[in-house]
Amino acid sequence: MARYLRNKKDGFIYDWNPILAENVMCEEVTEEEAFPEKFIPKKQRGRKSDLDLTTPDEAIPEAPPVTNEEVNAEASRGLPE
């Protein structure tokens, strides 16, 4: 099992080193304390919900068409009619 040191002031994690281990600002921690993200269970179950969040297609309104005559005139300038 690997050994790690944690700085008490800023929480930085170091590999175990005899010189750093003598420092009063460092404390020895386990691998699980140093890197808790490695010990998250592979499969976590979420909460089950009783809510139905589906929306029928007819309930979603259509966006109104946006037309700007000035922009249309500018965009079609020089095109054959």
PDB file of N, CA, C and O in Angstrom:
ATOM      1  N   MET A   1       0.849  -1.180   0.000  1.00  0.00           N
ATOM      2  CA  MET A   1       0.000   0.000   0.000  1.00  0.00           C
ATOM      3  C   MET A   1       0.893   1.242   0.000  1.00  0.00           C
ATOM      4  O   MET A   1       1.843   1.332   0.779  1.00  0.00           O
ATOM      5  N   ALA A   2       0.592   2.165  -0.849  1.00  0.00           N
ATOM      6  CA  ALA A   2       1.394   3.381  -0.974  1.00  0.00           C
ATOM      7  C   ALA A   2       1.142   4.306   0.210  1.00  0.00           C
ATOM      8  O   ALA A   2       0.073   4.282   0.821  1.00  0.00           O
ATOM      9  N   ARG A   3       2.130   5.106   0.515  1.00  0.00           N
ATOM     10  CA  ARG A   3       2.017   6.063   1.616  1.00  0.00           C
ATOM     11  C   ARG A   3       2.035   7.466   1.027  1.00  0.00           C
ATOM     12  O   ARG A   3       2.742   7.742   0.058  1.00  0.00           O
ATOM     13  N   TYR A   4       1.246   8.341   1.628  1.00  0.00           N
ATOM     14  CA  TYR A   4       1.138   9.717   1.147  1.00  0.00           C
ATOM     15  C   TYR A   4       1.220  10.682   2.313  1.00  0.00           C
ATOM     16  O   TYR A   4       0.931  10.338   3.458  1.00  0.00           O
ATOM     17  N   LEU A   5       1.624  11.902   1.986  1.00  0.00           N
ATOM     18  CA  LEU A   5       1.676  12.982   2.970  1.00  0.00           C
ATOM     19  C   LEU A   5       0.784  14.109   2.483  1.00  0.00           C
ATOM     20  O   LEU A   5       0.725  14.400   1.288  1.00  0.00           O
ATOM     21  N   ARG A   6       0.087  14.743   3.428  1.00  0.00           N
ATOM     22  CA  ARG A   6      -0.775  15.878   3.083  1.00  0.00           C
ATOM     23  C   ARG A   6      -0.293  17.097   3.858  1.00  0.00           C
ATOM     24  O   ARG A   6      -0.036  17.024   5.060  1.00  0.00           O
ATOM     25  N   ASN A   7      -0.174  18.217   3.151  1.00  0.00           N
ATOM     26  CA  ASN A   7       0.193  19.475   3.787  1.00  0.00           C
ATOM     27  C   ASN A   7      -1.011  19.949   4.588  1.00  0.00           C
ATOM     28  O   ASN A   7      -2.112  20.042   4.046  1.00  0.00           O
ATOM     29  N   LYS A   8      -0.823  20.246   5.857  1.00  0.00           N
ATOM     30  CA  LYS A   8      -1.926  20.673   6.720  1.00  0.00           C
ATOM     31  C   LYS A   8      -2.473  22.037   6.341  1.00  0.00           C
ATOM     32  O   LYS A   8      -3.649  22.323   6.564  1.00  0.00           O
ATOM     33  N   LYS A   9      -1.622  22.882   5.769  1.00  0.00           N
ATOM     34  CA  LYS A   9      -2.041  24.244   5.473  1.00  0.00           C
ATOM     35  C   LYS A   9      -2.882  24.329   4.196  1.00  0.00           C
ATOM     36  O   LYS A   9      -3.958  24.927   4.204  1.00  0.00           O
ATOM     37  N   ASP A  10      -2.397  23.734   3.099  1.00  0.00           N
ATOM     38  CA  ASP A  10      -3.120  23.879   1.831  1.00  0.00           C
ATOM     39  C   ASP A  10      -3.715  22.577   1.294  1.00  0.00           C
ATOM     40  O   ASP A  10      -4.402  22.597   0.273  1.00  0.00           O
ATOM     41  N   GLY A  11      -3.462  21.438   1.964  1.00  0.00           N
ATOM     42  CA  GLY A  11      -4.070  20.181   1.556  1.00  0.00           C
ATOM     43  C   GLY A  11      -3.381  19.497   0.394  1.00  0.00           C
ATOM     44  O   GLY A  11      -3.893  18.492  -0.100  1.00  0.00           O
ATOM     45  N   PHE A  12      -2.242  19.996  -0.068  1.00  0.00           N
ATOM     46  CA  PHE A  12      -1.542  19.392  -1.193  1.00  0.00           C
ATOM     47  C   PHE A  12      -1.046  18.006  -0.807  1.00  0.00           C
ATOM     48  O   PHE A  12      -0.582  17.802   0.315  1.00  0.00           O
ATOM     49  N   ILE A  13      -1.142  17.044  -1.736  1.00  0.00           N
ATOM     50  CA  ILE A  13      -0.752  15.659  -1.474  1.00  0.00           C
ATOM     51  C   ILE A  13       0.618  15.396  -2.093  1.00  0.00           C
ATOM     52  O   ILE A  13       0.873  15.754  -3.243  1.00  0.00           O
ATOM     53  N   TYR A  14       1.494  14.765  -1.312  1.00  0.00           N
ATOM     54  CA  TYR A  14       2.832  14.384  -1.767  1.00  0.00           C
ATOM     55  C   TYR A  14       2.996  12.879  -1.598  1.00  0.00           C
ATOM     56  O   TYR A  14       2.371  12.277  -0.725  1.00  0.00           O
ATOM     57  N   ASP A  15       3.848  12.266  -2.444  1.00  0.00           N
ATOM     58  CA  ASP A  15       4.269  10.898  -2.178  1.00  0.00           C
ATOM     59  C   ASP A  15       5.091  10.914  -0.895  1.00  0.00           C
ATOM     60  O   ASP A  15       5.699  11.929  -0.557  1.00  0.00           O
ATOM     61  N   TRP A  16       5.110   9.802  -0.188  1.00  0.00           N
ATOM     62  CA  TRP A  16       5.808   9.755   1.081  1.00  0.00           C
ATOM     63  C   TRP A  16       7.298   9.951   0.855  1.00  0.00           C
ATOM     64  O   TRP A  16       7.892   9.319  -0.019  1.00  0.00           O
ATOM     65  N   ASN A  17       7.891  10.826   1.642  1.00  0.00           N
ATOM     66  CA  ASN A  17       9.308  11.142   1.562  1.00  0.00           C
ATOM     67  C   ASN A  17       9.780  11.326   2.996  1.00  0.00           C
ATOM     68  O   ASN A  17       9.111  12.011   3.769  1.00  0.00           O
ATOM     69  N   PRO A  18      10.922  10.731   3.383  1.00  0.00           N
ATOM     70  CA  PRO A  18      11.350  10.834   4.785  1.00  0.00           C
ATOM     71  C   PRO A  18      11.626  12.267   5.222  1.00  0.00           C
ATOM     72  O   PRO A  18      11.410  12.606   6.385  1.00  0.00           O
ATOM     73  N   ILE A  19      12.097  13.106   4.319  1.00  0.00           N
ATOM     74  CA  ILE A  19      12.372  14.504   4.676  1.00  0.00           C
ATOM     75  C   ILE A  19      11.059  15.249   4.931  1.00  0.00           C
ATOM     76  O   ILE A  19      10.936  15.988   5.908  1.00  0.00           O
ATOM     77  N   LEU A  20      10.077  15.046   4.041  1.00  0.00           N
ATOM     78  CA  LEU A  20       8.780  15.709   4.221  1.00  0.00           C
ATOM     79  C   LEU A  20       8.038  15.140   5.435  1.00  0.00           C
ATOM     80  O   LEU A  20       7.289  15.859   6.095  1.00  0.00           O
ATOM     81  N   ALA A  21       8.243  13.860   5.728  1.00  0.00           N
ATOM     82  CA  ALA A  21       7.555  13.241   6.860  1.00  0.00           C
ATOM     83  C   ALA A  21       7.980  13.869   8.183  1.00  0.00           C
ATOM     84  O   ALA A  21       7.209  13.866   9.142  1.00  0.00           O
ATOM     85  N   GLU A  22       9.188  14.404   8.245  1.00  0.00           N
ATOM     86  CA  GLU A  22       9.664  15.060   9.467  1.00  0.00           C
ATOM     87  C   GLU A  22       9.090  16.462   9.638  1.00  0.00           C
ATOM     88  O   GLU A  22       9.119  17.018  10.736  1.00  0.00           O
ATOM     89  N   ASN A  23       8.574  17.028   8.566  1.00  0.00           N
ATOM     90  CA  ASN A  23       8.014  18.377   8.612  1.00  0.00           C
ATOM     91  C   ASN A  23       6.736  18.376   9.450  1.00  0.00           C
ATOM     92  O   ASN A  23       5.880  17.507   9.284  1.00  0.00           O
ATOM     93  N   VAL A  24       6.611  19.351  10.350  1.00  0.00           N
ATOM     94  CA  VAL A  24       5.431  19.420  11.215  1.00  0.00           C
ATOM     95  C   VAL A  24       4.171  19.836  10.450  1.00  0.00           C
ATOM     96  O   VAL A  24       3.058  19.608  10.923  1.00  0.00           O
ATOM     97  N   MET A  25       4.339  20.436   9.289  1.00  0.00           N
ATOM     98  CA  MET A  25       3.184  20.869   8.499  1.00  0.00           C
ATOM     99  C   MET A  25       2.627  19.746   7.625  1.00  0.00           C
ATOM    100  O   MET A  25       1.645  19.962   6.915  1.00  0.00           O
ATOM    101  N   CYS A  26       3.230  18.546   7.657  1.00  0.00           N
ATOM    102  CA  CYS A  26       2.757  17.414   6.868  1.00  0.00           C
ATOM    103  C   CYS A  26       2.262  16.312   7.790  1.00  0.00           C
ATOM    104  O   CYS A  26       2.818  16.075   8.862  1.00  0.00           O
ATOM    105  N   GLU A  27       1.201  15.644   7.345  1.00  0.00           N
ATOM    106  CA  GLU A  27       0.673  14.509   8.090  1.00  0.00           C
ATOM    107  C   GLU A  27       0.508  13.342   7.132  1.00  0.00           C
ATOM    108  O   GLU A  27       0.208  13.538   5.955  1.00  0.00           O
ATOM    109  N   GLU A  28       0.703  12.134   7.630  1.00  0.00           N
ATOM    110  CA  GLU A  28       0.569  10.960   6.792  1.00  0.00           C
ATOM    111  C   GLU A  28      -0.910  10.608   6.648  1.00  0.00           C
ATOM    112  O   GLU A  28      -1.661  10.616   7.623  1.00  0.00           O
ATOM    113  N   VAL A  29      -1.312  10.299   5.419  1.00  0.00           N
ATOM    114  CA  VAL A  29      -2.708   9.945   5.138  1.00  0.00           C
ATOM    115  C   VAL A  29      -2.736   8.665   4.325  1.00  0.00           C
ATOM    116  O   VAL A  29      -1.757   8.311   3.667  1.00  0.00           O
ATOM    117  N   THR A  30      -3.857   7.981   4.374  1.00  0.00           N
ATOM    118  CA  THR A  30      -4.031   6.766   3.579  1.00  0.00           C
ATOM    119  C   THR A  30      -4.311   7.138   2.135  1.00  0.00           C
ATOM    120  O   THR A  30      -4.588   8.292   1.809  1.00  0.00           O
ATOM    121  N   GLU A  31      -4.232   6.126   1.277  1.00  0.00           N
ATOM    122  CA  GLU A  31      -4.508   6.365  -0.141  1.00  0.00           C
ATOM    123  C   GLU A  31      -5.959   6.798  -0.346  1.00  0.00           C
ATOM    124  O   GLU A  31      -6.243   7.623  -1.214  1.00  0.00           O
ATOM    125  N   GLU A  32      -6.863   6.253   0.435  1.00  0.00           N
ATOM    126  CA  GLU A  32      -8.277   6.614   0.312  1.00  0.00           C
ATOM    127  C   GLU A  32      -8.522   8.063   0.721  1.00  0.00           C
ATOM    128  O   GLU A  32      -9.364   8.735   0.124  1.00  0.00           O
ATOM    129  N   GLU A  33      -7.809   8.552   1.717  1.00  0.00           N
ATOM    130  CA  GLU A  33      -7.925   9.957   2.119  1.00  0.00           C
ATOM    131  C   GLU A  33      -7.276  10.875   1.084  1.00  0.00           C
ATOM    132  O   GLU A  33      -7.761  11.977   0.830  1.00  0.00           O
ATOM    133  N   ALA A  34      -6.172  10.411   0.489  1.00  0.00           N
ATOM    134  CA  ALA A  34      -5.456  11.236  -0.473  1.00  0.00           C
ATOM    135  C   ALA A  34      -6.210  11.343  -1.792  1.00  0.00           C
ATOM    136  O   ALA A  34      -6.276  12.424  -2.378  1.00  0.00           O
ATOM    137  N   PHE A  35      -6.777  10.241  -2.266  1.00  0.00           N
ATOM    138  CA  PHE A  35      -7.455  10.216  -3.566  1.00  0.00           C
ATOM    139  C   PHE A  35      -8.812   9.541  -3.444  1.00  0.00           C
ATOM    140  O   PHE A  35      -8.959   8.391  -3.859  1.00  0.00           O
ATOM    141  N   PRO A  36      -9.814  10.226  -2.884  1.00  0.00           N
ATOM    142  CA  PRO A  36     -11.124   9.588  -2.682  1.00  0.00           C
ATOM    143  C   PRO A  36     -11.838   9.266  -3.990  1.00  0.00           C
ATOM    144  O   PRO A  36     -12.696   8.383  -4.016  1.00  0.00           O
ATOM    145  N   GLU A  37     -11.502   9.964  -5.082  1.00  0.00           N
ATOM    146  CA  GLU A  37     -12.186   9.715  -6.352  1.00  0.00           C
ATOM    147  C   GLU A  37     -11.874   8.324  -6.894  1.00  0.00           C
ATOM    148  O   GLU A  37     -12.641   7.808  -7.708  1.00  0.00           O
ATOM    149  N   LYS A  38     -10.777   7.702  -6.473  1.00  0.00           N
ATOM    150  CA  LYS A  38     -10.440   6.352  -6.921  1.00  0.00           C
ATOM    151  C   LYS A  38     -11.312   5.300  -6.251  1.00  0.00           C
ATOM    152  O   LYS A  38     -11.395   4.172  -6.737  1.00  0.00           O
ATOM    153  N   PHE A  39     -11.961   5.645  -5.150  1.00  0.00           N
ATOM    154  CA  PHE A  39     -12.691   4.678  -4.358  1.00  0.00           C
ATOM    155  C   PHE A  39     -14.203   4.828  -4.469  1.00  0.00           C
ATOM    156  O   PHE A  39     -14.933   4.290  -3.636  1.00  0.00           O
ATOM    157  N   ILE A  40     -14.690   5.546  -5.479  1.00  0.00           N
ATOM    158  CA  ILE A  40     -16.126   5.666  -5.718  1.00  0.00           C
ATOM    159  C   ILE A  40     -16.617   4.337  -6.282  1.00  0.00           C
ATOM    160  O   ILE A  40     -15.979   3.794  -7.183  1.00  0.00           O
ATOM    161  N   PRO A  41     -17.708   3.802  -5.794  1.00  0.00           N
ATOM    162  CA  PRO A  41     -18.220   2.534  -6.334  1.00  0.00           C
ATOM    163  C   PRO A  41     -18.486   2.659  -7.837  1.00  0.00           C
ATOM    164  O   PRO A  41     -18.941   3.697  -8.317  1.00  0.00           O
ATOM    165  N   LYS A  42     -18.191   1.579  -8.568  1.00  0.00           N
ATOM    166  CA  LYS A  42     -18.343   1.593 -10.025  1.00  0.00           C
ATOM    167  C   LYS A  42     -19.789   1.821 -10.449  1.00  0.00           C
ATOM    168  O   LYS A  42     -20.056   2.560 -11.397  1.00  0.00           O
ATOM    169  N   LYS A  43     -20.702   1.195  -9.758  1.00  0.00           N
ATOM    170  CA  LYS A  43     -22.104   1.328 -10.145  1.00  0.00           C
ATOM    171  C   LYS A  43     -22.875   1.946  -8.995  1.00  0.00           C
ATOM    172  O   LYS A  43     -23.060   1.318  -7.952  1.00  0.00           O
ATOM    173  N   GLN A  44     -23.321   3.162  -9.185  1.00  0.00           N
ATOM    174  CA  GLN A  44     -24.143   3.806  -8.178  1.00  0.00           C
ATOM    175  C   GLN A  44     -25.566   3.902  -8.704  1.00  0.00           C
ATOM    176  O   GLN A  44     -25.795   4.181  -9.881  1.00  0.00           O
ATOM    177  N   ARG A  45     -26.482   3.673  -7.837  1.00  0.00           N
ATOM    178  CA  ARG A  45     -27.880   3.738  -8.250  1.00  0.00           C
ATOM    179  C   ARG A  45     -28.436   5.113  -7.936  1.00  0.00           C
ATOM    180  O   ARG A  45     -28.196   5.666  -6.862  1.00  0.00           O
ATOM    181  N   GLY A  46     -29.180   5.654  -8.880  1.00  0.00           N
ATOM    182  CA  GLY A  46     -29.834   6.934  -8.665  1.00  0.00           C
ATOM    183  C   GLY A  46     -31.192   6.738  -8.028  1.00  0.00           C
ATOM    184  O   GLY A  46     -31.661   5.613  -7.860  1.00  0.00           O
ATOM    185  N   ARG A  47     -31.804   7.825  -7.682  1.00  0.00           N
ATOM    186  CA  ARG A  47     -33.148   7.759  -7.090  1.00  0.00           C
ATOM    187  C   ARG A  47     -34.173   7.518  -8.179  1.00  0.00           C
ATOM    188  O   ARG A  47     -34.030   8.003  -9.301  1.00  0.00           O
ATOM    189  N   LYS A  48     -35.192   6.777  -7.845  1.00  0.00           N
ATOM    190  CA  LYS A  48     -36.283   6.552  -8.785  1.00  0.00           C
ATOM    191  C   LYS A  48     -37.282   7.686  -8.637  1.00  0.00           C
ATOM    192  O   LYS A  48     -37.570   8.138  -7.528  1.00  0.00           O
ATOM    193  N   SER A  49     -37.804   8.136  -9.759  1.00  0.00           N
ATOM    194  CA  SER A  49     -38.734   9.254  -9.753  1.00  0.00           C
ATOM    195  C   SER A  49     -40.113   8.789 -10.207  1.00  0.00           C
ATOM    196  O   SER A  49     -40.232   7.930 -11.081  1.00  0.00           O
ATOM    197  N   ASP A  50     -41.134   9.353  -9.618  1.00  0.00           N
ATOM    198  CA  ASP A  50     -42.500   9.049 -10.013  1.00  0.00           C
ATOM    199  C   ASP A  50     -43.024  10.039 -11.043  1.00  0.00           C
ATOM    200  O   ASP A  50     -44.154   9.900 -11.509  1.00  0.00           O
ATOM    201  N   LEU A  51     -42.222  11.037 -11.408  1.00  0.00           N
ATOM    202  CA  LEU A  51     -42.661  12.062 -12.346  1.00  0.00           C
ATOM    203  C   LEU A  51     -42.508  11.597 -13.781  1.00  0.00           C
ATOM    204  O   LEU A  51     -41.529  10.935 -14.124  1.00  0.00           O
ATOM    205  N   ASP A  52     -43.481  11.944 -14.623  1.00  0.00           N
ATOM    206  CA  ASP A  52     -43.399  11.671 -16.051  1.00  0.00           C
ATOM    207  C   ASP A  52     -43.009  12.984 -16.728  1.00  0.00           C
ATOM    208  O   ASP A  52     -43.813  13.915 -16.782  1.00  0.00           O
ATOM    209  N   LEU A  53     -41.798  13.063 -17.238  1.00  0.00           N
ATOM    210  CA  LEU A  53     -41.289  14.306 -17.807  1.00  0.00           C
ATOM    211  C   LEU A  53     -41.366  14.349 -19.328  1.00  0.00           C
ATOM    212  O   LEU A  53     -40.756  15.224 -19.942  1.00  0.00           O
ATOM    213  N   THR A  54     -42.097  13.429 -19.952  1.00  0.00           N
ATOM    214  CA  THR A  54     -42.233  13.445 -21.402  1.00  0.00           C
ATOM    215  C   THR A  54     -43.256  14.496 -21.810  1.00  0.00           C
ATOM    216  O   THR A  54     -44.219  14.752 -21.087  1.00  0.00           O
ATOM    217  N   THR A  55     -43.043  15.096 -22.962  1.00  0.00           N
ATOM    218  CA  THR A  55     -43.937  16.119 -23.491  1.00  0.00           C
ATOM    219  C   THR A  55     -44.432  15.668 -24.862  1.00  0.00           C
ATOM    220  O   THR A  55     -43.619  15.382 -25.741  1.00  0.00           O
ATOM    221  N   PRO A  56     -45.739  15.600 -25.061  1.00  0.00           N
ATOM    222  CA  PRO A  56     -46.243  15.217 -26.385  1.00  0.00           C
ATOM    223  C   PRO A  56     -45.884  16.285 -27.423  1.00  0.00           C
ATOM    224  O   PRO A  56     -45.813  17.474 -27.110  1.00  0.00           O
ATOM    225  N   ASP A  57     -45.660  15.838 -28.661  1.00  0.00           N
ATOM    226  CA  ASP A  57     -45.248  16.753 -29.726  1.00  0.00           C
ATOM    227  C   ASP A  57     -46.285  17.845 -29.995  1.00  0.00           C
ATOM    228  O   ASP A  57     -45.914  18.965 -30.348  1.00  0.00           O
ATOM    229  N   GLU A  58     -47.553  17.548 -29.840  1.00  0.00           N
ATOM    230  CA  GLU A  58     -48.584  18.550 -30.119  1.00  0.00           C
ATOM    231  C   GLU A  58     -48.636  19.636 -29.049  1.00  0.00           C
ATOM    232  O   GLU A  58     -49.241  20.685 -29.267  1.00  0.00           O
ATOM    233  N   ALA A  59     -48.017  19.403 -27.912  1.00  0.00           N
ATOM    234  CA  ALA A  59     -48.010  20.410 -26.847  1.00  0.00           C
ATOM    235  C   ALA A  59     -46.928  21.473 -27.060  1.00  0.00           C
ATOM    236  O   ALA A  59     -46.954  22.519 -26.411  1.00  0.00           O
ATOM    237  N   ILE A  60     -45.978  21.210 -27.965  1.00  0.00           N
ATOM    238  CA  ILE A  60     -44.905  22.165 -28.218  1.00  0.00           C
ATOM    239  C   ILE A  60     -45.342  23.100 -29.341  1.00  0.00           C
ATOM    240  O   ILE A  60     -45.568  22.636 -30.459  1.00  0.00           O
ATOM    241  N   PRO A  61     -45.467  24.394 -29.084  1.00  0.00           N
ATOM    242  CA  PRO A  61     -45.940  25.309 -30.131  1.00  0.00           C
ATOM    243  C   PRO A  61     -44.861  25.530 -31.198  1.00  0.00           C
ATOM    244  O   PRO A  61     -43.663  25.448 -30.928  1.00  0.00           O
ATOM    245  N   GLU A  62     -45.328  25.813 -32.415  1.00  0.00           N
ATOM    246  CA  GLU A  62     -44.421  26.111 -33.531  1.00  0.00           C
ATOM    247  C   GLU A  62     -43.953  27.549 -33.395  1.00  0.00           C
ATOM    248  O   GLU A  62     -44.722  28.421 -32.991  1.00  0.00           O
ATOM    249  N   ALA A  63     -42.710  27.797 -33.726  1.00  0.00           N
ATOM    250  CA  ALA A  63     -42.181  29.156 -33.690  1.00  0.00           C
ATOM    251  C   ALA A  63     -42.745  29.932 -34.879  1.00  0.00           C
ATOM    252  O   ALA A  63     -42.785  29.404 -35.990  1.00  0.00           O
ATOM    253  N   PRO A  64     -43.181  31.174 -34.668  1.00  0.00           N
ATOM    254  CA  PRO A  64     -43.715  31.949 -35.787  1.00  0.00           C
ATOM    255  C   PRO A  64     -42.592  32.271 -36.774  1.00  0.00           C
ATOM    256  O   PRO A  64     -41.452  32.506 -36.372  1.00  0.00           O
ATOM    257  N   PRO A  65     -42.925  32.281 -38.077  1.00  0.00           N
ATOM    258  CA  PRO A  65     -41.895  32.596 -39.066  1.00  0.00           C
ATOM    259  C   PRO A  65     -41.450  34.057 -38.928  1.00  0.00           C
ATOM    260  O   PRO A  65     -42.274  34.950 -38.732  1.00  0.00           O
ATOM    261  N   VAL A  66     -40.176  34.279 -39.029  1.00  0.00           N
ATOM    262  CA  VAL A  66     -39.622  35.614 -38.878  1.00  0.00           C
ATOM    263  C   VAL A  66     -39.221  36.114 -40.269  1.00  0.00           C
ATOM    264  O   VAL A  66     -38.385  35.513 -40.943  1.00  0.00           O
ATOM    265  N   THR A  67     -39.835  37.224 -40.681  1.00  0.00           N
ATOM    266  CA  THR A  67     -39.477  37.799 -41.979  1.00  0.00           C
ATOM    267  C   THR A  67     -39.158  39.269 -41.791  1.00  0.00           C
ATOM    268  O   THR A  67     -39.850  39.982 -41.064  1.00  0.00           O
ATOM    269  N   ASN A  68     -38.134  39.698 -42.433  1.00  0.00           N
ATOM    270  CA  ASN A  68     -37.729  41.086 -42.401  1.00  0.00           C
ATOM    271  C   ASN A  68     -37.565  41.515 -43.856  1.00  0.00           C
ATOM    272  O   ASN A  68     -36.658  41.059 -44.553  1.00  0.00           O
ATOM    273  N   GLU A  69     -38.449  42.391 -44.300  1.00  0.00           N
ATOM    274  CA  GLU A  69     -38.470  42.799 -45.710  1.00  0.00           C
ATOM    275  C   GLU A  69     -37.172  43.477 -46.133  1.00  0.00           C
ATOM    276  O   GLU A  69     -36.723  43.293 -47.265  1.00  0.00           O
ATOM    277  N   GLU A  70     -36.562  44.258 -45.245  1.00  0.00           N
ATOM    278  CA  GLU A  70     -35.317  44.942 -45.591  1.00  0.00           C
ATOM    279  C   GLU A  70     -34.183  43.942 -45.814  1.00  0.00           C
ATOM    280  O   GLU A  70     -33.393  44.086 -46.747  1.00  0.00           O
ATOM    281  N   VAL A  71     -34.111  42.942 -44.961  1.00  0.00           N
ATOM    282  CA  VAL A  71     -33.070  41.931 -45.102  1.00  0.00           C
ATOM    283  C   VAL A  71     -33.309  41.096 -46.354  1.00  0.00           C
ATOM    284  O   VAL A  71     -32.363  40.769 -47.071  1.00  0.00           O
ATOM    285  N   ASN A  72     -34.568  40.749 -46.622  1.00  0.00           N
ATOM    286  CA  ASN A  72     -34.875  39.977 -47.826  1.00  0.00           C
ATOM    287  C   ASN A  72     -34.532  40.761 -49.091  1.00  0.00           C
ATOM    288  O   ASN A  72     -34.015  40.189 -50.050  1.00  0.00           O
ATOM    289  N   ALA A  73     -34.811  42.047 -49.102  1.00  0.00           N
ATOM    290  CA  ALA A  73     -34.487  42.862 -50.261  1.00  0.00           C
ATOM    291  C   ALA A  73     -32.979  42.966 -50.455  1.00  0.00           C
ATOM    292  O   ALA A  73     -32.497  42.906 -51.586  1.00  0.00           O
ATOM    293  N   GLU A  74     -32.246  43.117 -49.387  1.00  0.00           N
ATOM    294  CA  GLU A  74     -30.783  43.216 -49.463  1.00  0.00           C
ATOM    295  C   GLU A  74     -30.171  41.895 -49.927  1.00  0.00           C
ATOM    296  O   GLU A  74     -29.229  41.886 -50.719  1.00  0.00           O
ATOM    297  N   ALA A  75     -30.705  40.792 -49.434  1.00  0.00           N
ATOM    298  CA  ALA A  75     -30.155  39.487 -49.768  1.00  0.00           C
ATOM    299  C   ALA A  75     -30.450  39.096 -51.209  1.00  0.00           C
ATOM    300  O   ALA A  75     -29.664  38.377 -51.825  1.00  0.00           O
ATOM    301  N   SER A  76     -31.566  39.556 -51.754  1.00  0.00           N
ATOM    302  CA  SER A  76     -31.928  39.166 -53.120  1.00  0.00           C
ATOM    303  C   SER A  76     -31.525  40.199 -54.162  1.00  0.00           C
ATOM    304  O   SER A  76     -31.888  40.057 -55.330  1.00  0.00           O
ATOM    305  N   ARG A  77     -30.793  41.226 -53.779  1.00  0.00           N
ATOM    306  CA  ARG A  77     -30.367  42.245 -54.734  1.00  0.00           C
ATOM    307  C   ARG A  77     -29.390  41.618 -55.738  1.00  0.00           C
ATOM    308  O   ARG A  77     -28.447  40.932 -55.344  1.00  0.00           O
ATOM    309  N   GLY A  78     -29.617  41.854 -57.022  1.00  0.00           N
ATOM    310  CA  GLY A  78     -28.755  41.347 -58.093  1.00  0.00           C
ATOM    311  C   GLY A  78     -29.127  39.966 -58.569  1.00  0.00           C
ATOM    312  O   GLY A  78     -28.496  39.443 -59.488  1.00  0.00           O
ATOM    313  N   LEU A  79     -30.142  39.354 -57.967  1.00  0.00           N
ATOM    314  CA  LEU A  79     -30.573  38.034 -58.430  1.00  0.00           C
ATOM    315  C   LEU A  79     -31.662  38.213 -59.477  1.00  0.00           C
ATOM    316  O   LEU A  79     -32.452  39.154 -59.394  1.00  0.00           O
ATOM    317  N   PRO A  80     -31.711  37.320 -60.462  1.00  0.00           N
ATOM    318  CA  PRO A  80     -32.794  37.415 -61.457  1.00  0.00           C
ATOM    319  C   PRO A  80     -34.138  37.076 -60.805  1.00  0.00           C
ATOM    320  O   PRO A  80     -34.224  36.242 -59.904  1.00  0.00           O
ATOM    321  N   GLU A  81     -35.161  37.739 -61.285  1.00  0.00           N
ATOM    322  CA  GLU A  81     -36.477  37.533 -60.671  1.00  0.00           C
ATOM    323  C   GLU A  81     -37.218  36.398 -61.257  1.00  0.00           C
ATOM    324  O   GLU A  81     -38.339  36.109 -60.837  1.00  0.00           O
TER     325      GLU A  81
END
